Each structure stands twice: as C-alpha cells, then as structure tokens.
C-alpha cells in the first residue's frame, strides 16, 4: 500500500486571515477568544491544538500538528471566528415567509404567535439575542441576531412548526428557498 504525505497540508479556509474592521476589538486570553463590536459581544473557546494570533489588524488561526482531527478543526475554528467578527460588526438576518390562506404571524412581546392551520395558535418564545419583526401583511418574519448558529437554529425551529408541503407549498419557508412541487393526481381518461 502506497502512502503519500505532503508536509504542508493546510486547510484552505483555515489559512485565510480574518480582516478586523475598525470598530471591532478582540481579546485573546489563552484558549478563550472574546470579540466585541457595536452590535454586541461573543466569546469562543478554541479546541486543543488550535491557536489564534492577532497581527496587523488580522486574526490568523494556526494549528500545532497534522493529526486529522486537528486538521478538521482548523477550518472550523477559523469559520466560527469569522462569523463572530461579522456578527458583532454587521449582524445576521434570516427571512421566513408564511404561505397559505389564513396563515399569519404576529409579535406579542418576546413571543411569536403563529396561526398556521392548527386548531390553536402556536406560541414561539424568542431566545435572548434574537429579534423578530413581522411585516404589515403578517406573512413575512425577519429574524436578526449576532450569533449565526443561534439565528439559524431559531429559523429552523420556526420552519419545523409547519414545513412547506410537497403539493401546494403551504407552510413556513425561507425567503430564498426554492421548492420543487410534486404534480397532483390527474383524472382518469
């Protein structure tokens, strides 16, 4: 069995430096990284074998060995830190649409109340750090937050209340989601 080893196997994503905007400050305390910006503050603990260095207004993510587990975490750590920098400086947004006759949502304090075809309205409490807005027609929900992972999880949980059906597309969907609808039954000839 032939085994090829390249000495400089680096993650393409992991080796890209993260550009720091002017209004974002980073605090590196051993394995704990804290990123602070105008929208808020996020923190992350680096996995074993990964280090972060701040040089020339850039965050550089380094790894100390070529073990496959550490190689796998290299790109992940860089992506998570990049999302933190983007989140505290600009924030993230997810837009959900409600499709169906009589389906609507409204904001009641820190809860979304959704009428989606069930016998009762569904109350969805929003976690800390996530803000929601509902448009005038009550069919578009805009979620905003600085933590990309939390925002995506909240959007997925909302969509799971009533995912779009395969025939008419009724339900809750992402605004940029493309659905391929199945054809219905045809009459006998």
Legacy VTK file of the C-alpha trace (Angstrom):
# vtk DataFile Version 3.0
C-alpha trace
ASCII
DATASET POLYDATA
POINTS 189 float
0.000 0.000 0.000
1.430 3.366 -1.036
1.033 6.327 1.301
1.734 9.876 0.129
2.473 12.522 2.711
2.650 16.207 1.935
4.354 18.248 4.585
2.341 21.446 4.180
-1.222 20.154 4.124
-3.213 23.149 5.270
-6.878 23.877 5.229
-7.678 26.403 2.522
-10.212 28.077 4.761
-8.092 27.745 7.889
-5.087 29.583 6.491
-7.047 32.645 5.287
-6.545 35.527 7.729
-9.628 37.254 9.159
-9.674 41.005 8.459
-10.627 43.023 11.533
-12.949 46.013 10.984
-12.052 49.297 12.724
-14.882 49.112 15.277
-14.206 45.510 16.444
-11.799 44.602 19.221
-10.535 41.112 20.031
-9.288 39.855 23.379
-7.223 36.653 23.362
-6.875 35.026 26.799
-5.192 31.663 26.276
-7.842 29.459 24.619
-10.693 31.952 25.202
-11.413 34.491 22.458
-13.777 37.428 23.057
-14.915 39.592 20.151
-16.575 42.922 20.947
-18.225 45.267 18.461
-21.032 47.802 18.069
-23.754 45.093 17.941
-22.585 43.149 21.000
-20.067 40.671 22.341
-19.413 36.986 21.591
-16.901 34.526 23.029
-15.468 31.185 21.909
-13.115 28.619 23.422
-10.589 27.202 20.975
-10.224 23.421 20.702
-6.956 21.707 21.633
-4.211 22.121 19.046
-5.549 25.386 17.588
-4.131 28.846 18.330
-5.054 32.366 17.264
-2.605 35.216 16.733
-3.507 38.875 16.170
-1.077 40.595 13.795
-1.512 43.697 11.613
-5.306 44.011 12.187
-5.733 40.370 11.133
-6.616 37.242 13.074
-4.546 34.259 11.959
-5.634 30.755 13.004
-2.775 28.260 13.402
-2.593 24.581 14.269
0.246 22.796 16.009
0.122 19.359 14.340
-1.015 17.498 11.239
-3.264 14.996 13.023
-6.501 14.572 11.067
-8.718 15.653 13.991
-6.795 18.910 14.423
-6.730 19.478 10.659
-10.517 19.128 10.642
-10.909 21.663 13.474
-8.595 24.205 11.801
-11.073 25.393 9.171
-13.991 25.126 11.592
-12.336 27.379 14.183
-11.492 29.964 11.501
-15.088 29.960 10.173
-16.568 30.346 13.652
-14.233 33.265 14.458
-15.018 34.917 11.120
-18.762 34.593 11.824
-18.223 36.149 15.258
-16.409 39.152 13.747
-19.128 39.618 11.113
-21.885 39.184 13.716
-20.645 41.842 16.153
-19.910 44.322 13.363
-22.845 43.831 10.944
-25.164 41.175 12.354
-27.034 38.424 10.522
-30.573 38.291 9.112
-32.881 35.410 8.159
-36.219 35.974 6.436
-39.067 33.434 6.628
-42.263 33.540 4.591
-45.622 32.085 5.556
-47.623 30.752 2.604
-51.259 29.669 2.917
-54.752 31.111 3.195
-55.326 32.407 6.737
-51.766 31.665 7.827
-50.212 34.605 9.664
-47.860 35.587 12.457
-47.769 38.421 14.954
-45.316 39.571 17.569
-46.527 39.623 21.177
-43.772 40.840 23.493
-40.914 38.341 23.219
-43.086 35.676 21.556
-44.172 34.982 18.014
-47.810 33.893 17.821
-48.345 31.921 14.620
-51.705 30.842 13.175
-50.680 28.109 10.771
-53.688 25.846 10.290
-53.668 24.039 13.612
-56.635 24.117 15.999
-54.756 26.584 18.205
-52.215 29.371 17.620
-48.608 28.302 18.187
-46.585 30.455 20.595
-42.855 30.511 19.867
-40.673 32.201 22.535
-37.642 34.006 21.118
-34.309 33.345 22.869
-32.117 36.168 24.155
-30.096 37.777 21.378
-32.683 37.183 18.629
-35.021 39.959 17.483
-38.010 39.395 15.228
-40.105 41.690 13.064
-43.341 40.850 11.233
-44.417 42.820 8.131
-47.812 44.516 7.677
-49.345 41.553 5.825
-48.258 39.275 8.719
-46.727 36.762 6.285
-43.009 37.635 6.477
-40.899 37.135 9.596
-37.478 38.795 9.726
-35.093 37.414 12.365
-31.940 39.311 13.360
-29.053 38.459 15.672
-25.286 38.471 16.097
-24.828 34.712 16.680
-25.122 32.970 13.292
-25.560 29.494 14.768
-28.335 30.551 17.165
-30.101 32.533 14.424
-30.031 29.552 12.054
-31.321 27.212 14.766
-34.233 29.535 15.636
-35.129 29.865 11.939
-35.012 26.067 11.514
-37.208 25.558 14.605
-39.759 28.061 13.243
-39.775 26.348 9.844
-40.268 22.962 11.552
-43.616 24.117 13.019
-45.161 23.661 9.560
-42.652 22.889 6.771
-43.887 23.584 3.228
-45.921 20.698 1.843
-44.855 18.996 -1.367
-48.002 19.694 -3.405
-49.111 23.292 -2.801
-46.111 24.695 -0.931
-48.202 25.841 2.042
-46.298 26.337 5.288
-43.266 28.251 6.584
-40.254 28.527 4.293
-37.042 30.509 3.976
-37.388 33.517 1.677
-34.672 32.249 -0.671
-35.789 28.591 -0.572
-36.693 27.029 -3.907
-39.368 24.347 -3.701
-39.948 21.705 -6.312
-43.637 20.918 -6.101
-44.986 17.484 -6.997
-47.739 17.234 -9.580
-51.110 16.262 -8.186
-53.180 13.308 -9.279
-54.671 13.529 -12.765
-58.189 12.438 -13.630
-58.906 9.122 -15.389
-59.171 9.243 -19.160
LINES 1 190
189 0 1 2 3 4 5 6 7 8 9 10 11 12 13 14 15 16 17 18 19 20 21 22 23 24 25 26 27 28 29 30 31 32 33 34 35 36 37 38 39 40 41 42 43 44 45 46 47 48 49 50 51 52 53 54 55 56 57 58 59 60 61 62 63 64 65 66 67 68 69 70 71 72 73 74 75 76 77 78 79 80 81 82 83 84 85 86 87 88 89 90 91 92 93 94 95 96 97 98 99 100 101 102 103 104 105 106 107 108 109 110 111 112 113 114 115 116 117 118 119 120 121 122 123 124 125 126 127 128 129 130 131 132 133 134 135 136 137 138 139 140 141 142 143 144 145 146 147 148 149 150 151 152 153 154 155 156 157 158 159 160 161 162 163 164 165 166 167 168 169 170 171 172 173 174 175 176 177 178 179 180 181 182 183 184 185 186 187 188
